[in-house]
Amino acid sequence: MHNFRELKIWQKGRGLVKDVYLITQTFPKEELYALTSQVRRSSISIPSNIAEGCGRGSNAQLSHFLDVAQGSSCELETQIILSYDLGFLDETQTETITEKINEIQKMIRGFKDSLDV
């Protein structure tokens, strides 16, 4: 088992959640139960699934939860692009958060590749 708190990937995931919460505070109020909620949930899912996978008994199970975290990161990336398309985020915000998402995606792939499954 891995101690998720020690993993850089989990730590960066926590930071991403904070960033997402900060940028979504400016979203229109009518989006609170739509896009805002969805963006926040998909960001939370990334470090949560990494942690859950680390708590499982095998690398095969960890690998599965890393796949789920990767899927959530792609979902989040799409939602960030849609937020830009809808005018909720500017180009700089979109690029900054997308770069962080892409970094985490690479880290997930690297971690998954390092597992002996």
N, CA, C and O atoms as a DFTB+ gen file, in Angstrom:
468 C
 N C O
     1  1       0.834      -1.185       0.000
     2  2       0.000       0.000       0.000
     3  2       0.880       1.252       0.000
     4  3       1.984       1.264       0.545
     5  1       0.362       2.283      -0.619
     6  2       1.048       3.567      -0.689
     7  2       0.384       4.537       0.288
     8  3      -0.831       4.509       0.481
     9  1       1.194       5.386       0.894
    10  2       0.656       6.450       1.742
    11  2       0.312       7.617       0.824
    12  3       1.205       8.340       0.380
    13  1      -0.964       7.805       0.538
    14  2      -1.376       8.812      -0.440
    15  2      -0.944      10.213      -0.048
    16  3      -0.688      11.044      -0.920
    17  1      -0.857      10.494       1.252
    18  2      -0.479      11.838       1.696
    19  2       0.946      12.212       1.280
    20  3       1.281      13.391       1.165
    21  1       1.759      11.211       1.063
    22  2       3.147      11.452       0.665
    23  2       3.323      11.580      -0.842
    24  3       4.395      11.968      -1.306
    25  1       2.293      11.261      -1.607
    26  2       2.394      11.278      -3.066
    27  2       2.252      12.694      -3.615
    28  3       1.292      13.395      -3.297
    29  1       3.210      13.111      -4.439
    30  2       3.154      14.433      -5.079
    31  2       1.886      14.567      -5.918
    32  3       1.285      15.639      -5.979
    33  1       1.491      13.493      -6.552
    34  2       0.307      13.518      -7.417
    35  2      -0.948      13.849      -6.603
    36  3      -1.802      14.605      -7.067
    37  1      -1.065      13.297      -5.408
    38  2      -2.208      13.585      -4.537
    39  2      -2.133      15.022      -4.034
    40  3      -3.146      15.719      -3.980
    41  1      -0.932      15.463      -3.667
    42  2      -0.746      16.835      -3.189
    43  2      -1.104      17.848      -4.274
    44  3      -1.752      18.857      -3.996
    45  1      -0.682      17.580      -5.502
    46  2      -1.027      18.470      -6.610
    47  2      -2.525      18.430      -6.888
    48  3      -3.114      19.446      -7.257
    49  1      -3.141      17.271      -6.715
    50  2      -4.587      17.152      -6.863
    51  2      -5.326      18.018      -5.857
    52  3      -6.320      18.660      -6.197
    53  1      -4.846      18.037      -4.621
    54  2      -5.437      18.912      -3.592
    55  2      -5.335      20.369      -4.004
    56  3      -6.291      21.132      -3.865
    57  1      -4.173      20.751      -4.510
    58  2      -3.978      22.128      -4.962
    59  2      -4.913      22.482      -6.102
    60  3      -5.435      23.595      -6.172
    61  1      -5.120      21.525      -6.994
    62  2      -6.030      21.748      -8.118
    63  2      -7.454      21.986      -7.634
    64  3      -8.149      22.857      -8.157
    65  1      -7.889      21.226      -6.651
    66  2      -9.234      21.420      -6.096
    67  2      -9.373      22.844      -5.560
    68  3     -10.378      23.510      -5.810
    69  1      -8.381      23.300      -4.837
    70  2      -8.418      24.668      -4.297
    71  2      -8.511      25.686      -5.428
    72  3      -9.316      26.615      -5.365
    73  1      -7.686      25.513      -6.465
    74  2      -7.713      26.424      -7.612
    75  2      -9.084      26.430      -8.284
    76  3      -9.598      27.487      -8.650
    77  1      -9.668      25.249      -8.442
    78  2     -10.980      25.136      -9.082
    79  2     -12.041      25.850      -8.251
    80  3     -12.883      26.561      -8.799
    81  1     -12.006      25.670      -6.955
    82  2     -12.984      26.356      -6.097
    83  2     -12.836      27.873      -6.204
    84  3     -13.830      28.599      -6.224
    85  1     -11.597      28.345      -6.272
    86  2     -11.377      29.791      -6.375
    87  2     -11.903      30.353      -7.689
    88  3     -12.548      31.401      -7.701
    89  1     -11.630      29.653      -8.812
    90  2     -12.077      30.207     -10.098
    91  2     -13.575      30.074     -10.295
    92  3     -14.181      30.887     -10.992
    93  1     -14.183      29.058      -9.689
    94  2     -15.630      28.886      -9.878
    95  2     -16.449      29.815      -8.998
    96  3     -17.663      29.918      -9.172
    97  1     -15.811      30.487      -8.066
    98  2     -16.534      31.464      -7.242
    99  2     -17.079      32.614      -8.089
   100  3     -18.028      33.293      -7.697
   101  1     -16.466      32.821      -9.251
   102  2     -16.894      33.924     -10.115
   103  2     -17.932      33.489     -11.150
   104  3     -18.439      34.321     -11.902
   105  1     -18.248      32.210     -11.196
   106  2     -19.244      31.727     -12.155
   107  2     -20.610      32.326     -11.810
   108  3     -20.871      32.647     -10.650
   109  1     -21.476      32.475     -12.802
   110  2     -22.822      33.014     -12.534
   111  2     -23.561      32.163     -11.503
   112  3     -23.422      30.940     -11.470
   113  1     -24.337      32.827     -10.675
   114  2     -25.085      32.127      -9.613
   115  2     -26.042      31.078     -10.180
   116  3     -26.273      30.045      -9.551
   117  1     -26.597      31.339     -11.365
   118  2     -27.523      30.355     -11.942
   119  2     -26.815      29.059     -12.352
   120  3     -27.476      28.066     -12.655
   121  1     -25.486      29.062     -12.364
   122  2     -24.707      27.863     -12.686
   123  2     -24.322      27.059     -11.454
   124  3     -23.686      26.012     -11.576
   125  1     -24.697      27.533     -10.264
   126  2     -24.274      26.888      -9.022
   127  2     -24.613      25.405      -8.992
   128  3     -23.787      24.598      -8.566
   129  1     -25.809      25.028      -9.433
   130  2     -26.217      23.628      -9.389
   131  2     -26.041      22.923     -10.729
   132  3     -26.525      21.807     -10.920
   133  1     -25.358      23.570     -11.641
   134  2     -25.096      22.982     -12.955
   135  2     -23.580      22.876     -13.147
   136  3     -22.936      22.014     -12.550
   137  1     -23.023      23.739     -13.966
   138  2     -21.607      23.625     -14.316
   139  2     -20.685      23.812     -13.110
   140  3     -19.704      23.082     -12.970
   141  1     -20.981      24.763     -12.250
   142  2     -20.122      24.997     -11.083
   143  2     -20.000      23.729     -10.240
   144  3     -18.899      23.316      -9.876
   145  1     -21.126      23.128      -9.941
   146  2     -21.138      21.904      -9.146
   147  2     -20.391      20.773      -9.857
   148  3     -19.637      20.029      -9.230
   149  1     -20.601      20.654     -11.140
   150  2     -19.972      19.578     -11.911
   151  2     -18.453      19.743     -11.962
   152  3     -17.715      18.769     -11.808
   153  1     -17.990      20.968     -12.177
   154  2     -16.549      21.237     -12.224
   155  2     -15.916      20.913     -10.878
   156  3     -14.857      20.288     -10.814
   157  1     -16.559      21.335      -9.824
   158  2     -16.024      21.079      -8.493
   159  2     -15.985      19.591      -8.178
   160  3     -15.001      19.099      -7.626
   161  1     -17.043      18.876      -8.524
   162  2     -17.083      17.427      -8.252
   163  2     -16.013      16.674      -9.024
   164  3     -15.370      15.776      -8.479
   165  1     -15.816      17.029     -10.285
   166  2     -14.802      16.305     -11.055
   167  2     -13.398      16.602     -10.532
   168  3     -12.530      15.730     -10.567
   169  1     -13.165      17.831     -10.044
   170  2     -11.845      18.130      -9.476
   171  2     -11.625      17.349      -8.175
   172  3     -10.537      16.821      -7.947
   173  1     -12.641      17.277      -7.332
   174  2     -12.549      16.533      -6.075
   175  2     -12.298      15.054      -6.325
   176  3     -11.617      14.390      -5.544
   177  1     -12.847      14.547      -7.410
   178  2     -12.726      13.129      -7.735
   179  2     -11.276      12.706      -8.011
   180  3     -10.917      11.547      -7.802
   181  1     -10.459      13.630      -8.473
   182  2      -9.081      13.266      -8.832
   183  2      -8.280      12.828      -7.597
   184  3      -7.856      11.673      -7.544
   185  1      -8.055      13.699      -6.601
   186  2      -7.285      13.230      -5.444
   187  2      -8.034      12.189      -4.614
   188  3      -7.411      11.353      -3.959
   189  1      -9.361      12.235      -4.637
   190  2     -10.138      11.256      -3.873
   191  2      -9.926       9.844      -4.393
   192  3      -9.762       8.910      -3.607
   193  1      -9.927       9.682      -5.708
   194  2      -9.718       8.350      -6.281
   195  2      -8.281       7.882      -6.132
   196  3      -8.031       6.686      -5.985
   197  1      -7.338       8.806      -6.169
   198  2      -5.947       8.427      -5.917
   199  2      -5.827       7.894      -4.491
   200  3      -5.202       6.859      -4.259
   201  1      -6.429       8.607      -3.540
   202  2      -6.386       8.166      -2.143
   203  2      -7.093       6.822      -1.960
   204  3      -6.577       5.933      -1.284
   205  1      -8.263       6.679      -2.558
   206  2      -9.001       5.418      -2.405
   207  2      -8.209       4.250      -2.983
   208  3      -8.147       3.174      -2.388
   209  1      -7.608       4.472      -4.142
   210  2      -6.799       3.411      -4.744
   211  2      -5.624       3.014      -3.871
   212  3      -5.274       1.837      -3.791
   213  1      -5.015       3.995      -3.217
   214  2      -3.890       3.706      -2.319
   215  2      -4.328       2.893      -1.109
   216  3      -3.533       2.149      -0.535
   217  1      -5.579       3.032      -0.728
   218  2      -6.098       2.299       0.414
   219  2      -6.543       0.886       0.092
   220  3      -6.887       0.119       0.992
   221  1      -6.538       0.542      -1.171
   222  2      -6.935      -0.811      -1.573
   223  2      -5.767      -1.767      -1.403
   224  3      -4.635      -1.341      -1.173
   225  1      -6.041      -3.040      -1.515
   226  2      -5.045      -4.050      -1.186
   227  2      -4.095      -4.467      -2.275
   228  3      -3.192      -5.267      -2.027
   229  1      -4.270      -3.946      -3.489
   230  2      -3.389      -4.429      -4.554
   231  2      -3.090      -3.319      -5.562
   232  3      -3.815      -2.329      -5.667
   233  1      -2.011      -3.519      -6.287
   234  2      -1.670      -2.578      -7.353
   235  2      -2.696      -2.607      -8.475
   236  3      -2.906      -1.597      -9.147
   237  1      -3.337      -3.747      -8.684
   238  2      -4.376      -3.825      -9.720
   239  2      -5.551      -2.923      -9.350
   240  3      -6.097      -2.231     -10.209
   241  1      -5.939      -2.929      -8.087
   242  2      -7.024      -2.051      -7.652
   243  2      -6.591      -0.590      -7.700
   244  3      -7.371       0.274      -8.099
   245  1      -5.352      -0.308      -7.295
   246  2      -4.833       1.055      -7.386
   247  2      -4.854       1.526      -8.833
   248  3      -5.236       2.662      -9.116
   249  1      -4.445       0.658      -9.740
   250  2      -4.445       0.989     -11.165
   251  2      -5.846       1.361     -11.645
   252  3      -6.013       2.305     -12.418
   253  1      -6.845       0.620     -11.188
   254  2      -8.231       0.912     -11.550
   255  2      -8.633       2.315     -11.087
   256  3      -9.226       3.077     -11.852
   257  1      -8.311       2.653      -9.839
   258  2      -8.690       3.963      -9.315
   259  2      -7.891       5.088      -9.965
   260  3      -8.378       6.214     -10.067
   261  1      -6.670       4.794     -10.405
   262  2      -5.914       5.787     -11.181
   263  2      -6.600       6.032     -12.527
   264  3      -6.619       7.162     -13.016
   265  1      -7.160       4.985     -13.121
   266  2      -7.937       5.156     -14.355
   267  2      -9.147       6.060     -14.114
   268  3      -9.465       6.915     -14.940
   269  1      -9.814       5.866     -12.983
   270  2     -10.972       6.706     -12.654
   271  2     -10.521       8.160     -12.466
   272  3     -11.177       9.082     -12.951
   273  1      -9.409       8.359     -11.768
   274  2      -8.876       9.713     -11.569
   275  2      -8.508      10.349     -12.906
   276  3      -8.734      11.540     -13.117
   277  1      -7.943       9.553     -13.801
   278  2      -7.593      10.068     -15.132
   279  2      -8.856      10.474     -15.895
   280  3      -8.883      11.513     -16.554
   281  1      -9.888       9.655     -15.800
   282  2     -11.157      10.002     -16.442
   283  2     -11.731      11.292     -15.883
   284  3     -12.239      12.124     -16.635
   285  1     -11.654      11.463     -14.576
   286  2     -12.148      12.688     -13.955
   287  2     -11.331      13.897     -14.398
   288  3     -11.872      14.992     -14.551
   289  1     -10.036      13.703     -14.605
   290  2      -9.207      14.824     -15.059
   291  2      -9.578      15.237     -16.482
   292  3      -9.553      16.424     -16.809
   293  1      -9.918      14.277     -17.318
   294  2     -10.367      14.596     -18.682
   295  2     -11.732      15.285     -18.656
   296  3     -11.986      16.212     -19.425
   297  1     -12.599      14.821     -17.766
   298  2     -13.899      15.458     -17.585
   299  2     -13.708      16.907     -17.142
   300  3     -14.349      17.813     -17.675
   301  1     -12.828      17.123     -16.171
   302  2     -12.553      18.468     -15.679
   303  2     -11.976      19.352     -16.782
   304  3     -12.371      20.508     -16.927
   305  1     -11.056      18.814     -17.544
   306  2     -10.459      19.590     -18.638
   307  2     -11.527      20.043     -19.632
   308  3     -11.512      21.187     -20.086
   309  1     -12.443      19.155     -19.964
   310  2     -13.545      19.493     -20.862
   311  2     -14.423      20.586     -20.259
   312  3     -14.810      21.527     -20.952
   313  1     -14.732      20.464     -18.988
   314  2     -15.584      21.453     -18.326
   315  2     -14.901      22.816     -18.249
   316  3     -15.573      23.844     -18.337
   317  1     -13.596      22.842     -18.090
   318  2     -12.852      24.104     -18.080
   319  2     -12.918      24.753     -19.459
   320  3     -13.114      25.963     -19.571
   321  1     -12.754      23.950     -20.504
   322  2     -12.846      24.471     -21.881
   323  2     -14.249      25.015     -22.138
   324  3     -14.404      26.082     -22.733
   325  1     -15.271      24.284     -21.691
   326  2     -16.645      24.753     -21.854
   327  2     -16.883      26.037     -21.075
   328  3     -17.599      26.923     -21.541
   329  1     -16.295      26.144     -19.906
   330  2     -16.424      27.371     -19.101
   331  2     -15.813      28.555     -19.834
   332  3     -16.344      29.664     -19.777
   333  1     -14.713      28.329     -20.514
   334  2     -14.104      29.377     -21.343
   335  2     -15.032      29.730     -22.511
   336  3     -15.273      30.903     -22.794
   337  1     -15.545      28.695     -23.180
   338  2     -16.445      28.912     -24.318
   339  2     -17.670      29.741     -23.914
   340  3     -18.168      30.547     -24.700
   341  1     -18.142      29.540     -22.700
   342  2     -19.327      30.242     -22.207
   343  2     -18.997      31.617     -21.621
   344  3     -19.891      32.350     -21.199
   345  1     -17.717      31.956     -21.598
   346  2     -17.303      33.268     -21.109
   347  2     -17.165      33.369     -19.600
   348  3     -17.093      34.472     -19.058
   349  1     -17.127      32.222     -18.909
   350  2     -16.994      32.229     -17.455
   351  2     -15.539      32.341     -17.022
   352  3     -15.255      32.779     -15.907
   353  1     -14.615      31.950     -17.894
   354  2     -13.184      32.035     -17.628
   355  2     -12.514      32.789     -18.761
   356  3     -12.948      32.715     -19.911
   357  1     -11.454      33.514     -18.432
   358  2     -10.695      34.169     -19.499
   359  2      -9.592      33.228     -19.984
   360  3      -9.401      32.143     -19.435
   361  1      -8.880      33.655     -21.008
   362  2      -7.872      32.784     -21.629
   363  2      -6.756      32.420     -20.661
   364  3      -6.305      31.275     -20.632
   365  1      -6.310      33.382     -19.873
   366  2      -5.218      33.130     -18.929
   367  2      -5.644      32.115     -17.869
   368  3      -4.895      31.188     -17.564
   369  1      -6.829      32.283     -17.313
   370  2      -7.332      31.332     -16.314
   371  2      -7.428      29.929     -16.914
   372  3      -7.044      28.939     -16.290
   373  1      -7.942      29.871     -18.121
   374  2      -8.127      28.580     -18.794
   375  2      -6.785      27.898     -19.034
   376  3      -6.637      26.707     -18.763
   377  1      -5.820      28.636     -19.534
   378  2      -4.498      28.060     -19.795
   379  2      -3.819      27.612     -18.508
   380  3      -3.221      26.537     -18.459
   381  1      -3.911      28.430     -17.473
   382  2      -3.260      28.101     -16.201
   383  2      -3.822      26.818     -15.608
   384  3      -3.067      25.927     -15.221
   385  1      -5.139      26.721     -15.537
   386  2      -5.748      25.538     -14.926
   387  2      -5.567      24.313     -15.817
   388  3      -5.388      23.205     -15.311
   389  1      -5.610      24.498     -17.134
   390  2      -5.415      23.376     -18.056
   391  2      -4.002      22.819     -17.945
   392  3      -3.808      21.604     -18.002
   393  1      -3.020      23.690     -17.787
   394  2      -1.637      23.223     -17.604
   395  2      -1.512      22.374     -16.345
   396  3      -0.821      21.355     -16.351
   397  1      -2.172      22.782     -15.275
   398  2      -2.137      22.014     -14.028
   399  2      -2.817      20.659     -14.208
   400  3      -2.331      19.642     -13.713
   401  1      -3.933      20.651     -14.913
   402  2      -4.632      19.387     -15.181
   403  2      -3.742      18.469     -16.005
   404  3      -3.616      17.284     -15.695
   405  1      -3.120      19.010     -17.056
   406  2      -2.258      18.195     -17.918
   407  2      -1.062      17.628     -17.164
   408  3      -0.641      16.500     -17.422
   409  1      -0.515      18.403     -16.236
   410  2       0.592      17.913     -15.415
   411  2       0.140      16.725     -14.566
   412  3       0.845      15.720     -14.467
   413  1      -1.029      16.845     -13.961
   414  2      -1.561      15.747     -13.149
   415  2      -1.855      14.527     -14.025
   416  3      -1.610      13.395     -13.607
   417  1      -2.374      14.747     -15.228
   418  2      -2.635      13.622     -16.134
   419  2      -1.343      12.863     -16.442
   420  3      -1.330      11.632     -16.448
   421  1      -0.275      13.588     -16.694
   422  2       1.024      12.935     -16.959
   423  2       1.509      12.173     -15.732
   424  3       2.046      11.072     -15.851
   425  1       1.320      12.755     -14.567
   426  2       1.738      12.096     -13.336
   427  2       0.933      10.821     -13.088
   428  3       1.479       9.815     -12.635
   429  1      -0.355      10.867     -13.384
   430  2      -1.190       9.671     -13.224
   431  2      -0.682       8.566     -14.145
   432  3      -0.524       7.422     -13.718
   433  1      -0.425       8.910     -15.416
   434  2       0.095       7.903     -16.355
   435  2       1.415       7.331     -15.867
   436  3       1.624       6.119     -15.917
   437  1       2.307       8.194     -15.395
   438  2       3.607       7.743     -14.922
   439  2       3.498       6.840     -13.709
   440  3       4.187       5.824     -13.621
   441  1       2.636       7.207     -12.777
   442  2       2.441       6.398     -11.581
   443  2       1.855       5.041     -11.954
   444  3       2.291       4.004     -11.456
   445  1       0.868       5.065     -12.831
   446  2       0.236       3.819     -13.265
   447  2       1.256       2.911     -13.964
   448  3       1.285       1.702     -13.733
   449  1       2.087       3.506     -14.817
   450  2       3.103       2.723     -15.525
   451  2       4.142       2.119     -14.578
   452  3       4.754       1.099     -14.894
   453  1       4.341       2.750     -13.419
   454  2       5.340       2.252     -12.468
   455  2       4.832       1.076     -11.629
   456  3       5.610       0.380     -10.977
   457  1       3.519       0.869     -11.657
   458  2       2.950      -0.221     -10.863
   459  2       3.233      -1.562     -11.526
   460  3       3.238      -1.678     -12.752
   461  1       3.465      -2.550     -10.711
   462  2       3.689      -3.913     -11.202
   463  2       2.363      -4.654     -11.184
   464  3       2.013      -5.319     -10.209
   465  1       1.619      -4.521     -12.306
   466  2       0.309      -5.191     -12.385
   467  2       0.275      -6.201     -13.499
   468  3      -0.747      -6.856     -13.707
